[in-house]
């Protein structure tokens, strides 16, 4: 049943929108189960078909790794919903489905859920550590860095690192230990080591059937492609020109959720594979809405399509944007920041005006 559209002013009252959207938070159990089956079964079939093609010497079969990676991304999005408690009514069902999927996405579910909750609670806050997100410096922070650290940040923000080396490192290596939470109690360790054990058991079983060479030949491309896709989606959802960043004394959760997250207007097929995560402004404002109901929200409230909207072409053009300009209140590229500095647009002032960069210390 559709909900009648309201007359809420989307630019002035994110709190009212959160109350309005609460009616979409109820999961539909049959739909949730169907979503798992139409994602997990095609992923397994594509994996098997890729192996059959490669083992028969048909290397062109590796092209199947691309749609298989798409289904793996979709599995991660289901895990993501479980982490927010939105996929099932039962917390136990959410947690155990999330843990099982985490073995295949190489993501320790409970540990990831904790760090992702921190991301939701602090997104857009310039004075809080960036946990589970993309490090972003302000223009002043960047210009205050020594030359070597500026070079380090530029390297970190290079597309080959952000969407190639970085995702591979995060999913294959970084998530094998609770990095950053080593002394945060037993949960990060149990979650990480339990997931690692599950990965070893599943990998050992598949290797016993297909051999270690074929396993790596099929699994590595799928994993690398899926990790790059996932990081790209996460990047686009917060790294767009007119996003939201504020210091603690001005930061407000609802504003950050609504205006610091994009509506990534993807074509239908890509929207399906990404499980509507592009409707990210709605997700951040009301994270208990199941992913399969986010399109329903836009259908009932078409005015939400104009908030933070970016197209596929616009998202590609936004890749060079790497610094938050506090004066212009938008993301800018390194070239633009340097040009503004040379033209006197951003006087640095005295040393007492420079802030210690959050992500480079």
C-alpha positions as CSV (number, residue, x, y, z in Angstrom):
1,X,0.0,0.0,0.0
2,X,1.4,3.4,-1.0
3,X,1.7,6.2,1.5
4,X,0.3,9.5,0.5
5,X,3.0,12.1,-0.3
6,X,3.5,14.9,2.3
7,X,4.3,18.5,1.9
8,X,7.4,18.5,4.1
9,X,10.1,20.9,3.1
10,X,13.0,18.6,2.3
11,X,15.6,21.4,2.7
12,X,14.5,22.6,6.1
13,X,13.2,19.7,8.2
14,X,15.1,16.4,8.0
15,X,13.8,15.5,11.4
16,X,10.2,15.6,10.1
17,X,11.2,13.5,7.2
18,X,12.6,10.9,9.5
19,X,9.3,10.7,11.3
20,X,7.5,10.5,8.0
21,X,9.6,7.7,6.8
22,X,9.2,5.5,9.9
23,X,6.2,3.7,8.3
24,X,8.6,2.0,5.8
25,X,10.7,0.4,8.5
26,X,8.8,-2.9,8.7
27,X,10.5,-5.7,6.8
28,X,8.5,-8.1,4.6
29,X,9.7,-11.5,5.6
30,X,8.8,-13.4,2.4
31,X,10.4,-10.7,0.4
32,X,13.6,-10.8,2.5
33,X,13.9,-14.6,2.0
34,X,13.3,-14.2,-1.7
35,X,16.0,-11.5,-1.9
36,X,18.5,-14.0,-0.4
37,X,17.6,-16.8,-2.8
38,X,17.6,-14.6,-6.0
39,X,21.0,-13.3,-5.0
40,X,22.9,-16.3,-3.5
41,X,21.7,-18.9,-6.1
42,X,22.8,-16.9,-9.2
43,X,26.1,-16.1,-7.5
44,X,26.8,-19.8,-6.9
45,X,25.7,-20.7,-10.4
46,X,27.9,-18.0,-12.0
47,X,30.9,-19.1,-9.9
48,X,30.4,-22.7,-11.1
49,X,30.0,-21.7,-14.7
50,X,33.1,-19.6,-14.5
51,X,35.1,-22.5,-13.1
52,X,33.7,-24.9,-15.8
53,X,34.8,-22.5,-18.6
54,X,38.2,-21.9,-17.2
55,X,38.9,-25.5,-16.3
56,X,38.0,-26.4,-19.9
57,X,40.5,-23.9,-21.2
58,X,38.0,-21.3,-22.2
59,X,39.6,-18.2,-20.6
60,X,36.8,-16.0,-22.0
61,X,34.7,-17.6,-19.3
62,X,36.4,-15.1,-16.9
63,X,34.0,-12.5,-18.2
64,X,31.4,-14.2,-16.0
65,X,33.4,-12.9,-13.0
66,X,31.8,-9.5,-13.6
67,X,28.1,-10.5,-13.1
68,X,29.3,-12.8,-10.3
69,X,30.9,-9.9,-8.6
70,X,27.7,-7.9,-9.0
71,X,25.8,-10.7,-7.1
72,X,28.5,-10.7,-4.4
73,X,28.0,-6.9,-4.0
74,X,24.3,-7.6,-3.6
75,X,25.0,-10.2,-1.0
76,X,27.1,-7.6,0.9
77,X,24.1,-5.2,0.7
78,X,21.9,-7.9,2.3
79,X,24.5,-8.3,5.0
80,X,24.5,-4.5,5.4
81,X,20.7,-4.5,5.9
82,X,21.1,-7.2,8.5
83,X,23.7,-5.0,10.3
84,X,21.1,-2.3,10.6
85,X,18.5,-4.8,11.9
86,X,16.3,-4.0,8.9
87,X,16.1,-7.3,6.9
88,X,14.2,-9.4,9.5
89,X,12.2,-8.6,12.5
90,X,14.3,-10.9,14.6
91,X,17.7,-9.7,15.7
92,X,19.0,-13.3,15.8
93,X,17.9,-13.9,12.2
94,X,19.6,-10.7,11.1
95,X,22.8,-11.5,12.9
96,X,23.1,-15.1,11.8
97,X,22.3,-14.3,8.1
98,X,24.8,-11.5,8.3
99,X,27.5,-13.7,9.8
100,X,27.0,-16.4,7.2
101,X,27.1,-13.9,4.3
102,X,30.2,-12.3,5.9
103,X,32.2,-15.5,5.2
104,X,31.6,-15.0,1.4
105,X,32.1,-11.2,1.4
106,X,35.2,-11.6,3.6
107,X,33.7,-9.2,6.1
108,X,33.5,-10.0,9.9
109,X,29.9,-9.2,10.4
110,X,29.7,-8.1,14.1
111,X,33.0,-6.1,13.9
112,X,31.8,-4.4,10.7
113,X,28.4,-3.7,12.2
114,X,30.1,-1.9,15.1
115,X,32.4,0.2,12.9
116,X,29.6,1.0,10.5
117,X,27.4,2.2,13.3
118,X,30.2,4.7,14.2
119,X,30.2,5.8,10.6
120,X,26.4,6.5,10.7
121,X,26.8,8.4,14.0
122,X,29.6,10.6,12.9
123,X,29.4,11.0,9.1
124,X,30.1,14.6,8.1
125,X,31.7,15.5,11.4
126,X,35.1,17.2,10.9
127,X,36.2,16.8,14.5
128,X,35.5,13.0,14.9
129,X,37.8,10.2,13.6
130,X,36.6,8.8,10.3
131,X,35.8,5.2,11.1
132,X,34.7,3.0,8.2
133,X,34.8,5.8,5.6
134,X,37.0,7.6,3.1
135,X,39.5,10.0,4.8
136,X,38.8,13.6,3.7
137,X,40.8,16.6,4.7
138,X,39.8,20.2,4.6
139,X,41.8,22.6,2.4
140,X,43.4,24.2,5.4
141,X,44.3,20.8,6.9
142,X,45.9,19.7,3.7
143,X,47.9,22.9,3.2
144,X,49.1,22.7,6.8
145,X,50.7,19.3,6.2
146,X,54.5,18.8,5.5
147,X,55.3,18.1,1.9
148,X,55.7,14.4,2.5
149,X,52.3,14.0,4.1
150,X,50.6,16.0,1.4
151,X,52.1,13.6,-1.1
152,X,50.9,10.7,1.0
153,X,47.3,12.1,1.0
154,X,47.4,12.7,-2.7
155,X,48.5,9.1,-3.3
156,X,45.8,7.8,-1.0
157,X,43.2,9.8,-3.0
158,X,44.4,8.6,-6.4
159,X,41.8,6.5,-8.2
160,X,44.1,3.5,-8.6
161,X,44.6,3.4,-4.8
162,X,41.0,4.2,-3.8
163,X,39.3,1.8,-6.2
164,X,42.1,-0.8,-6.9
165,X,44.8,-1.3,-4.3
166,X,42.7,0.0,-1.4
167,X,39.7,-2.3,-1.8
168,X,41.9,-5.4,-2.3
169,X,43.9,-4.5,0.9
170,X,40.7,-3.9,3.0
171,X,38.9,-7.1,2.0
172,X,41.8,-9.5,1.7
173,X,44.1,-8.3,4.5
174,X,42.8,-5.5,6.7
175,X,39.6,-7.3,7.7
176,X,41.5,-10.4,8.7
177,X,42.4,-8.7,12.0
178,X,40.4,-6.1,14.0
179,X,42.7,-3.3,13.0
180,X,42.1,-0.2,15.2
181,X,40.1,-2.2,17.8
182,X,42.8,-4.5,19.1
183,X,42.1,-3.5,22.7
184,X,38.4,-3.1,22.4
185,X,37.4,-6.3,24.1
186,X,36.5,-9.8,22.8
187,X,33.9,-8.9,20.2
188,X,36.2,-7.7,17.4
189,X,38.5,-10.7,17.9
190,X,35.7,-13.3,18.0
191,X,34.0,-11.8,15.0
192,X,37.1,-11.5,12.9
193,X,38.6,-14.9,13.8
194,X,35.2,-16.6,13.5
195,X,34.8,-15.2,10.0
196,X,38.4,-16.2,9.1
197,X,37.6,-19.8,10.3
198,X,34.5,-19.9,8.1
199,X,36.5,-18.6,5.1
200,X,39.1,-21.3,5.6
201,X,36.4,-24.0,5.9
202,X,34.5,-22.9,2.8
203,X,37.7,-22.3,0.8
204,X,39.1,-25.7,1.8
205,X,35.8,-27.5,0.7
206,X,35.8,-25.8,-2.7
207,X,39.5,-26.3,-3.2
208,X,39.0,-30.0,-2.5
209,X,36.5,-30.1,-5.4
210,X,38.2,-27.8,-8.0
211,X,41.8,-27.5,-6.9
212,X,43.7,-24.6,-5.5
213,X,44.7,-23.1,-8.8
214,X,41.3,-23.0,-10.3
215,X,39.8,-21.7,-7.0
216,X,42.2,-18.8,-7.0
217,X,41.7,-18.1,-10.7
218,X,38.0,-17.8,-10.3
219,X,37.7,-16.4,-6.8
220,X,40.3,-13.6,-6.9
221,X,38.8,-11.8,-9.9
222,X,35.3,-11.9,-8.4
223,X,36.6,-10.7,-5.0
224,X,38.7,-7.9,-6.5
225,X,35.9,-6.7,-8.8
226,X,33.3,-6.8,-6.0
227,X,35.5,-5.0,-3.5
228,X,36.2,-2.2,-6.1
229,X,32.5,-1.9,-6.8
230,X,31.6,-1.8,-3.2
231,X,34.2,0.9,-2.3
232,X,33.0,2.9,-5.4
233,X,29.4,2.9,-4.1
234,X,30.5,3.9,-0.6
235,X,32.7,6.7,-2.1
236,X,30.0,8.1,-4.3
237,X,27.4,8.1,-1.5
238,X,29.3,10.7,0.5
239,X,32.0,12.2,-1.8
240,X,30.0,14.6,-4.0
241,X,30.5,18.3,-4.5
242,X,27.8,19.8,-2.3
243,X,27.9,17.2,0.5
244,X,27.8,18.1,4.2
245,X,30.7,18.6,6.6
246,X,30.7,20.6,9.8
247,X,32.8,21.0,13.0
248,X,31.3,19.5,16.2
249,X,29.7,22.7,17.4
250,X,27.8,23.1,14.2
251,X,27.3,19.4,13.3
252,X,23.8,18.0,13.4
253,X,23.0,14.3,12.9
254,X,19.8,14.7,10.8
255,X,21.3,17.4,8.5
256,X,24.5,15.2,8.0
257,X,22.4,12.2,7.3
258,X,20.1,13.9,4.8
259,X,22.4,16.4,3.1
260,X,25.7,14.5,3.5
261,X,24.5,11.5,1.6
262,X,23.7,11.4,-2.1
263,X,20.8,10.0,-4.1
264,X,22.8,8.1,-6.7
265,X,20.4,7.9,-9.6
266,X,21.6,4.7,-11.3
267,X,20.1,2.8,-14.3
268,X,17.7,0.1,-13.4
269,X,20.0,-2.9,-13.7
270,X,22.8,-1.2,-11.6
271,X,20.2,-0.1,-9.1
272,X,19.1,-3.7,-8.7
273,X,22.6,-5.1,-8.3
274,X,23.4,-2.4,-5.7
275,X,20.2,-3.1,-3.8
276,X,19.0,0.5,-3.9
277,X,21.9,1.6,-1.7
278,X,22.1,4.7,-4.0
279,X,19.0,6.0,-2.2
280,X,21.6,6.8,0.5
281,X,20.1,10.0,1.9
282,X,17.0,8.1,2.9
283,X,19.0,5.2,4.2
284,X,21.1,7.5,6.5
285,X,18.1,9.3,7.7
286,X,16.2,6.1,8.5
287,X,18.6,3.1,8.4
288,X,16.0,0.6,9.5
289,X,14.2,0.8,6.2
290,X,14.9,-2.5,4.2
291,X,16.8,-1.9,1.0
292,X,14.0,-3.3,-1.1
293,X,11.6,-0.6,0.3
294,X,13.8,2.4,-0.6
295,X,12.4,2.6,-4.1
296,X,8.9,2.6,-2.6
297,X,9.9,5.7,-0.6
298,X,10.9,7.5,-3.8
299,X,7.7,6.5,-5.5
300,X,5.6,7.8,-2.7
301,X,7.7,10.9,-2.2
302,X,9.1,12.0,-5.6
303,X,10.4,15.2,-4.1
304,X,13.2,13.2,-2.4
305,X,14.7,12.5,-5.8
306,X,15.9,16.1,-5.9
307,X,17.9,15.9,-2.7
308,X,21.7,15.2,-3.3
309,X,20.9,13.7,-6.7
310,X,23.9,12.7,-8.8
311,X,23.9,10.8,-12.0
312,X,26.4,8.1,-13.2
313,X,28.2,10.7,-15.4
314,X,28.3,13.3,-12.6
315,X,29.8,10.7,-10.2
316,X,32.6,9.9,-12.6
317,X,33.3,13.7,-13.0
318,X,33.5,14.0,-9.2
319,X,36.4,11.6,-8.7
320,X,39.1,14.5,-8.6
321,X,37.2,16.2,-5.7
322,X,39.4,15.4,-2.7
323,X,39.3,18.3,-0.2
324,X,36.6,20.0,1.7
325,X,36.6,23.8,1.2
326,X,35.2,25.3,4.3
327,X,34.8,28.8,2.7
328,X,32.9,27.6,-0.4
329,X,31.3,24.7,1.5
330,X,31.9,22.2,-1.2
331,X,34.5,19.5,-2.2
332,X,37.2,20.8,-4.5
333,X,40.1,19.2,-6.4
334,X,43.7,19.6,-5.5
335,X,44.2,21.8,-8.6
336,X,41.4,24.1,-7.6
337,X,42.6,24.3,-4.0
338,X,46.1,25.2,-5.2
339,X,44.7,27.8,-7.7
340,X,42.6,29.4,-4.9
341,X,45.6,29.6,-2.7
342,X,47.8,31.1,-5.4
343,X,45.1,33.7,-6.0
344,X,44.7,34.5,-2.4
345,X,41.3,32.9,-2.0
346,X,42.4,30.9,1.1
347,X,44.8,32.9,3.2
348,X,46.3,30.5,5.8
349,X,46.8,33.0,8.5
350,X,49.1,32.3,11.4
351,X,50.2,29.0,12.7
352,X,47.6,29.2,15.5
353,X,44.9,29.0,12.9
354,X,46.0,25.7,11.5
355,X,44.2,22.6,12.7
356,X,45.9,19.2,13.1
357,X,44.7,17.0,10.3
358,X,42.4,14.2,11.6
359,X,43.5,11.4,9.2
360,X,47.2,12.1,8.7
361,X,48.4,12.0,12.3
